[in-house]
Amino acid sequence: MHDIRSPTPNDISADAQSGLGVVPGLLWAFRIHQDGAADALAIEQPIDNRHDGWLWLHLDLADGRAMAWLRSAKLPAPAVTMMLGRDRHQQLHTMGSYIYGIFADMVRRIDGVSDETGHLRFVMTERMLISGRHHALCSVEAARTAIEGNGRRLTGVAALLELIVEHVAEAIDRIADDLGTELDGIEDSLARRADKLERQKLAAVRRTSVRVHRQLSGLRAVFHRLERQGNEDVERPLQIAAGKLAQRLDALDHDVLELRERGHRLQEEVSAMMTEESNRHLHVLSILTTLLLPPTLIAGIFGMNTKGLPFADDESGFLWAMVLVVVSSIAVYAVMRRIGIFKTPW
């Protein structure tokens, strides 16, 4: 978090606050009243900002018209640059009467939460929160449902940002539960000897856990920094409960780290099983090679194109040669059994 204490030169003008007009690229908009109740606004109609309460505008940043509107909006230049940029570093900046930043979130698919990471960009004032994304995200969709469908009441604009972060944590929590279930199944399969499919599942679980931990680490760092530095310098409606959010993210990250550790231990177990299997195959191959060495030697001797070979003029010479081959293998087998070659360590 960066704290810029100098006066903000690009405050939203009175005209901009009195009416925003039709906002292009708008996905949804809410007017939240002083009592915390929310009204959904028509996205095709001009948005009037002269009423009580404050606004939440959510934009599709993949829409070029929304990008053009942000460039023309009277917002702080650093905040506009951040909204229009491609920076994926999680961050939170305060500028007295503004807060803006980037949070990582889980991408939302038609069939539910995915393990792919997207980014939510936002600018927050006392009267407005403007958020935007390039891909559908779980947290803002969940916050929208909580406000519109479940009647969630918000005490201020900071409460909306806290609600979004809480839903980020809930999405990660659900992914962590799924990963734990996957690891339980893999552990059961390992007890029955792991196959290739289970090893692939384990690799996927470990990749996901690493990605989620990386996302959580960045988000935790943002709120721990805000907690240490404090946010008393910003307006009261913008003050975020950083300590509460940091504790929630710490507990969640602890669970994800445990999943990573479980995955690492299972990977070691799988590696040990694969090594054991390879050793078993090498052991069998060595035994077969040793058993076939004497017959190979005998066949090579009788295949020499020289005079004086045994049984060269005997009508049953071939049968005697085959007897020697079999007897030599039996003799070697007896010797190997005597010295305990067939006793494997597993």
Number of C-alpha atoms within 10 A of each C-alpha: 19 15 17 13 11 8 10 15 10 11 14 14 11 10 10 15 15 13 14 14 13 15 20 18 21 20 15 16 22 23 23 26 18 14 12 19 17 22 14 15 17 14 17 14 10 13 21 16 20 14 12 12 19 21 27 22 20 23 24 20 24 14 14 12 15 19 20 14 14 21 15 10 16 16 20 17 14 11 21 19 14 17 25 18 11 10 13 14 14 21 19 21 19 21 20 19 17 22 24 24 22 24 22 24 28 25 20 21 14 7 6 8 16 15 18 14 15 18 22 25 27 24 22 22 24 19 18 21 23 18 23 27 20 16 17 19 24 24 24 24 14 19 22 23 13 15 22 16 10 10 13 17 18 19 15 22 25 21 18 22 20 18 22 22 22 18 20 24 22 18 22 26 18 12 20 23 15 13 22 20 12 16 21 13 14 21 20 11 14 17 8 9 12 17 13 8 10 19 18 10 15 23 15 14 21 20 14 19 24 15 15 24 20 14 20 25 15 15 26 21 17 22 24 19 16 22 18 10 13 17 18 11 16 20 15 13 15 24 18 22 17 20 16 13 20 20 14 16 26 18 11 18 23 13 17 25 17 14 22 21 14 17 24 15 12 18 16 12 15 20 13 12 15 15 12 14 13 12 14 15 12 12 15 14 12 12 15 12 12 15 19 16 15 20 20 14 13 15 15 10 13 15 10 9 8 8 7 8 12 12 14 12 9 10 9 10 13 13 12 14 17 14 13 16 19 15 14 20 19 14 13 16 17 12 12 16 12 10 9 10 12 13 9 10 6 7
